[in-house]
Amino acid sequence: LLLVAYRSLGSTLFAYGEPAQALECLREGIALYDPEKHRSLAYVYGQDIGVVCKGWTAWSLALLGYPDQAELMALEAIQMARALSHPLTLSYALAVGSILYFLLQKTERARELAQENFKFSGEQGFIFFYTHAAIILGVLAEPDQIEQGVTQTRGGMAGLEGAGAALLLPIYQTRLSKIFASLGKIEDGLAV
């Protein structure tokens, strides 16, 4: 399917640091997506292809300097995932949204989506998305819970690294280093 190819190429280009090229592919995927025709592909590929294209599009738009468009695309992905009633797709969309809001420094919204996904993914047994939610919650911990947040973040990052899922680790490492710096623990921050 051409739709699947656009989704795969778009996410690959994004991972290789080419968000503009990724955006072109992902927009093609979105244009080809027909919910009635392609909805069943979620059971073949694990997640709904239309939602996934919108998720990667949101991240691409954010990196290209279009935060408002990125936010709208992430919200569309979440709304679409909720309507599909496909649990793994919803967990994916919540992760995309929480990470996007984290990157946009919209802390409260990032925390809300991460909390929802932490609970939902935990109930569903979706460890990958559960781990991302745990990390987001860890790095966004309230001042009186910083130590617990650091421990939670480190554990989640170790899990992702062990699984070979390193795409977002530099973002999490940077935030963790900033937390250590704010605590006066410069050596710990440099060791991240």
C-alpha positions in Angstrom: 0.0 0.0 0.0 1.2 3.5 -0.9 -0.3 4.8 2.3 1.9 2.5 4.4 5.0 3.5 2.4 4.4 7.2 3.0 3.9 6.6 6.7 7.1 4.5 6.9 9.2 6.9 4.8 7.9 9.9 6.6 8.8 8.6 10.1 12.2 7.4 8.8 13.0 10.8 7.3 12.0 12.4 10.6 14.3 10.1 12.6 17.1 11.0 10.2 16.7 14.7 10.9 14.8 15.6 7.7 11.4 17.0 9.0 10.7 19.0 5.8 10.9 15.9 3.7 9.1 13.8 6.3 6.3 16.3 6.2 5.9 16.0 2.5 5.6 12.2 2.7 3.3 12.3 5.7 0.9 14.8 4.1 0.7 12.4 1.1 -0.2 9.7 3.5 -2.9 11.8 5.2 -4.3 12.7 1.8 -4.5 9.0 0.8 -6.0 7.9 4.1 -9.7 6.8 4.0 -11.0 5.8 7.4 -13.5 3.3 6.0 -11.0 1.7 3.7 -7.9 1.7 5.9 -9.2 1.4 9.5 -8.6 -2.3 9.5 -4.9 -1.8 8.9 -4.5 -0.9 12.6 -4.9 -4.6 13.2 -2.2 -5.4 10.7 0.4 -2.7 11.6 -0.5 -2.2 15.3 -1.8 1.4 15.0 -4.1 3.3 12.7 -2.0 4.6 9.8 -3.9 7.9 9.5 -3.4 8.6 13.2 0.3 7.7 12.9 0.7 10.0 9.9 -0.9 12.8 11.8 1.4 12.2 14.8 4.6 12.3 12.9 3.2 15.4 11.0 2.7 17.2 14.3 6.2 16.6 15.4 7.6 17.6 11.9 5.6 20.8 12.0 6.9 21.6 15.5 10.5 21.2 14.4 9.9 23.3 11.4 8.6 26.2 13.5 4.9 25.8 13.2 3.8 25.1 16.8 0.2 26.1 16.3 -0.3 23.8 13.3 1.6 21.1 15.2 -0.8 21.4 18.1 -3.8 21.2 15.9 -2.5 18.1 14.1 -1.8 16.4 17.4 -5.3 17.2 18.7 -6.7 15.7 15.4 -4.7 12.6 15.9 -6.0 12.2 19.5 -9.6 12.9 18.5 -9.3 10.4 15.7 -7.8 7.8 17.9 -10.5 8.2 20.5 -13.2 7.7 17.8 -11.5 4.5 16.5 -11.7 2.7 19.8 -8.4 0.9 19.1 -6.4 1.0 22.3 -2.8 0.9 21.0 -3.7 3.7 18.5 -5.0 5.8 21.4 -1.9 5.1 23.5 0.2 6.2 20.6 -1.7 9.4 20.0 -1.6 10.3 23.7 2.1 9.8 23.7 2.6 11.9 20.6 0.5 14.7 22.2 2.2 14.6 25.6 5.7 14.7 24.0 4.7 17.5 21.6 3.3 19.6 24.5 6.5 18.9 26.4 8.6 20.1 23.5 6.4 23.2 23.2 6.9 23.8 26.9 3.1 23.6 27.6 3.7 21.8 30.8 0.2 21.4 32.1 -1.2 20.0 28.9 1.8 17.7 28.6 1.3 16.5 32.1 -2.5 15.9 31.6 -1.9 13.8 28.5 1.0 11.9 30.1 -1.1 11.1 33.2 -3.9 9.8 31.0 -1.5 7.7 29.0 0.3 6.5 32.1 -2.9 5.1 33.5 -4.3 3.9 30.2 -1.1 2.3 28.9 -0.5 0.7 32.3 -3.9 -0.9 32.3 -3.5 -2.1 28.7 0.1 -3.3 29.2 1.6 -1.0 26.6 5.0 -0.8 28.2 6.6 1.4 25.5 4.0 4.2 25.8 3.7 3.7 29.5 7.5 4.3 29.8 7.3 7.5 27.7 4.5 8.8 29.9 6.5 7.9 33.0 9.5 9.9 31.7 7.3 12.9 30.9 5.8 12.8 34.3 9.2 12.4 35.9 10.8 15.4 34.2 7.7 17.5 34.9 7.5 16.5 38.5 6.5 19.2 41.0 9.4 20.8 43.0 8.5 18.7 46.1 8.7 15.5 44.1 11.9 16.2 42.1 13.9 13.3 43.5 11.2 10.8 42.8 10.8 12.3 39.3 14.5 12.0 38.6 14.4 8.3 39.7 11.4 7.7 37.5 13.0 9.4 34.5 16.3 7.6 34.8 14.5 4.2 35.0 12.4 5.0 32.0 15.3 6.2 30.0 17.3 3.1 30.9 14.3 1.0 29.7 14.1 2.8 26.4 17.8 2.6 25.8 17.8 -1.1 26.6 15.1 -1.6 24.1 17.0 0.3 21.4 14.3 3.0 21.4 16.7 6.0 21.5 15.0 8.5 19.2 13.8 10.8 22.1 16.5 10.1 24.6 18.5 13.3 23.8 15.4 15.4 24.6 14.9 13.6 27.9 18.6 13.7 28.8 18.7 17.4 28.2 15.8 18.0 30.5 17.2 15.7 33.2 20.5 17.6 33.0 18.7 20.9 33.5 17.0 19.4 36.5 20.3 18.4 38.0 21.7 21.8 37.3 18.8 23.5 39.1 19.5 21.2 42.1 23.2 22.2 42.0 24.2 18.7 41.0 26.4 19.7 38.1 28.4 16.4 38.0 25.2 14.4 37.9 23.9 16.6 35.1 27.1 16.1 33.1 26.9 12.3 33.6 23.5 12.1 32.0 
